[in-house]
Amino acid sequence: MRDPVTIVEVGLRDGLQILDRVVPTADKLAWLAAEHRAGVRRFEAASFVPPKLLPQMADAAAVVAGARALPGTVVHTLAPNLKGAAAALAAGSDVIVLPLSASEAHSRANIRKSREESVEELARVCRARDESVRGGGHAARIDAGISTAFGCTIQGEVPEDEVVRLCEACLEAGADRVALADTVGYADPAQVRRLYTRVKAVAGDRLQGAHFHDTRGLGLANVLAVLDLGIREFDSSLGGLGGCPHAPGASGNVATEDLAFMLESMGFDTGIDLEALIEAQRLLAAILPGQPLHGKIAAAGLPKSFRSPVHA
């Protein structure tokens, strides 16, 4: 048995939110289907925010429905507040990610709340979910996504003590899990290992996820830094798309195809067919003509020495 690692495709949310174009729903569903054929089973499919703020996410409920129609999928969505979380629950989201920034400056720019107010909003969302479950409603997991955990282009340094305290506060507020995000690509492997070790000491197994951007070329190195700590769930975006509209200089995520190639080459089990995933990247290039895509393995091709377990 190979050690399984879960890849969460976040391109449909994080990848598209930064673009100045609106991708038709049919194209999003074609993208979903292509990655599903490649073996991807977790998708952060949309963000439940007002369409006037992010018109790219106006069809969030339809995209979630399309994802749920694919066999075996687990659908993640992002919701910044109780109203968005209620819509995400109604749409059938399996995992709802509440973004809370470790940087006070980014928190106010991104969701117009202080960090303390964000924790209070998280508590309200968790209570609403619990009430829904008691009434026979949908039982979604609530994740606290700690953005700018490794630094912020607005504020600069983000003290590690504040990140740890925020994670503790989120768990006390009722979050099922916490995950750390390098929103602006500031992190290095030593910093990542140090902060994950500190948060894991207070969160235990409730710290599972990691969201790294490859802005400065260290995304995969940062993944390696936490694999040894037992982290087995990683966000990534096909073609390395992504970025935060409210974090200047924040650019693409770790590319899904590069992450899957690295993990499979090391002997981890992602369940992903690399050849089919590269085909999905080509489809994405056709959906987004002129948009730079950053995955290395799609451009270079799979090595002749690579033997995919999917085809073994």
N, C-alpha and C positions, 0 to 999 in steps of 0.2 A: 504494500500500500504506500502510495506517495502522499506526502503531507499536503493536504488541500489548502489552497489560498483563494479567497473570494475577491474578484474584481468587480467593482461597481462602476458601470459606465455612466459618467455624469455629463457627457457632451451635450445631451438634449436640454440640459438646464444650464450648467456652467459654461458650456461651449457656445451656446447660442445667445446667452444674455448680453454678451459683449458686442455682438454684431449689429451693424446698422441696417440690416435687412430682416424681413420677416419670412421665415421658411414656411411654406404651405404645410398644412397638417398631413396631407398625403405623403409628402416627402419625408416628414418625420417618422411616419409609420413604416415607410419603406426602409428607412435607416434602422429602426428598431428590428424589423424582420430580418434584415441582413445580418445584424450582430447576433440575433437569436439563432439563426442558422449556424453561426460560427461557434455557438456554445455559451455565449454570454447569457446569464440568467438574472442578473440584478441591474436595474436601470434607475438612475435618478432622472425621472422622465420629465419633470416640469417644476415650475415654481408658482405657487398660488399667491400672486401679488396683483394689485390693480393693473389692468391692461394699459391704462394711461401712463403708468410708470415703466412697464416692460411689455410693450405690445408683442414681443416675441413669445410671451407666455399666455396670450389671450385664449389659446385653445388647450389650456392645461388639462381640463377634465377629459377632453376627447383623446389626448395623447395617453393619459393614464388608462382610459378604457381600452385603447389599442394595445397597450403594454400588457394589461391584465388578460387580454384575449390570447396571448401567446403562452403555450403550455409551460408550466414550471417557473414562470417569472415571479420575481419579488420586486415590487414597485416602490421606490423611494421617491419622495417629493420634498421640496423645501417650502417652509411657510414661516414668515417672519413674525406672525402674531396670531392671536386667537381666531380672528376672522378667517385668515388664510388656512389655519389648521382645521377649522370646521369644514371648510370647502375641501381640503385634502382628505379628511375622514369621509365625507359624503361621496367623494369620487372613488373611494376604496383603496387609498394608499396603505401599503403594508408597513412602511417606515416613514415617519415625518421628521424631518431634520429642522430644528430651530436654530438659526444662526445667532450666536452670541459672540461679540468681538472682545478679545482680550485687550484691545486698544480702545481706550475711552474715546479718542478722536475719531477712529474708524466707526465705532458703535454709533456715534451721533450722526456721522455722515451717511452711513449705510442704512440704518433703520430708525434714525431720529429718536433714539432712546439712550439713556445712560446704561452702563453695565448692570447696575442694580435694578433698574426698571426692566431690563431684558430678562433677568432672573425671575422677577415677579410675573412677567408675561409667560415665561416657561411654566411656572407653577400653575397658572390659570389653564394653560393648555393641557397639562397633565391631569388636572382635576376634571376638565371637560371630557377627556378621553376616558377616565375612570368611570365617570357618570354614564357615558355612552355604553361602556362595556356592561355595567350593572343593568342597564336597560335593554340588553341584548344586542347592542350595536357592535360595530366593527372594532376589533382590538388591534390597533396599530401600535408599533413600537415607537417611542419618542426618543430621538437622539438629540443631544446638545452638541452642535458643531461649533467648536471654539476656533473662530477665524483669527487671523493675524497673531497666532500664538507664538510666532518666532520673530516678529518684528512688523513694522507698519510704515508704509511710505508717507503717511501723514504725520505720525507721532515719532517715528524712529524706534528706539529700543522699547521693548515690552518686557518688564521685569518678570522673571520666571515665577517668583513668589505670587504675583498677581494671577498668573495663569493657573497655578495650582489651586489658589483660593477660589477662583471662578469655577473650576471643575468641581470642587467640593460643594460649592453653592448650588450648582446645577443638579447634582445627584441628590442633595438634600431637598431640592424643589420637586423631585419626582422623576427626573429623567432616567430612562432605562439604561442609557449608555452615553458616554462622551467620546468625542473624537477630536483630534487636533488637526488644524489646517495651517499650512504655510501659504497663506493667501497671496503673498506678494513675492514669493521665491527668495526670501532672505536666508532660509535655514541652511546649515551645513551639517554633515553627519554627526560630528561630535556634539553639537548643540541639540540635535534631534534625539540622540541616544540619552543625553543627560535629562532633558525635559520629560521624555516618555518614561524614564525610570522613576522620576519624581512623581509624576501623575499616577503611574501604575501603583505606586506605594499607597496611594489614598483611594484609587478607584478599583484596583484589582482587575477582575475579568470584565468589568464594565467599561474599561478602556480597550477598544478593539480596533477602531478605524484610524486611517491616516489619509490625509488629503494634501498631496504635495504638488506644487507648481514647479515647472522646469525653467523658470525665467532666467536663471543664471547657470543652467546646465547641471544642477546637482539633484534633480528629482529622483532618478533611479538610485543614486548613491544614498539618498535619504531613506528610500525604501529598504535598502540593504541594512541600514543602521538599526531599523526596528524589527526586522525579521527575526533576529536573534533574541529579541525580547518577547517573542510570541505573538506579535501583531500579525493577523492573518486576513485583514480586510483592507483593501486599498481602492480609493477613488482614482479614476483616470478618465481621459477623454480621447475618443478616436481622433487621430490626426493631431493630438496635442492642442485642440481648441480650448479656449477658456480665458477667464479673467473677470475681475470684479469692477463694475462701472464706477464704484465709489472708492476705489483704491488705485490712485494714479500709478502707472508703471506696472500694474499686475498683468502678466501675460500668461500664456498657456499652461495647462495641466501637463502632468506626465502623460505621454501618449499610450493609449490602451495597447496598441500593437507592440510597442517596445517593452512595456511592462510584462505583457503575457509572454513574449519571447524570452526575456531574461529569466522569468520564473520557471518556465517550462525547461529552458536549457539547464537550470540549476537542479532540476528534478522535482520541483513542486508541481502539484496538480491543479491547474486552473479550469480544466474542462473545456478549454478553448482550442478550436482548430485554427492554427495560425494562417494557413492558406486561405481559408474562408474569411478570416478577419481582415486580411489584406484586400480581399475582394470587396468587403464592406467599406474599407477606406477609399477604394476607387469609386464606389457608388457615392460616398460622401463628397468626393471631389467633383463629381458631376452635379450633385445637388447644390454645391456652393462654388460655382465657377469663379475663378479669380481669387478665391480665398486661400492664403498660404496654409498648408498642412505641414506638420513638423515631425511626423513619425519617421524614424530612421530606417526601420526594418522594411517598411513598404517601399521606400526608395531604393534600398540596397538589395532587397530580396533575401530570402532565407538561405543560409549557408548550405552547401551540398552535404555537409556533415550532419546537419540537423535531422533528427528522426522524430517526427511527431508521434507521441503515444496515441493520439486520436486515430491515426491510420495504422498503428502497429498490429 
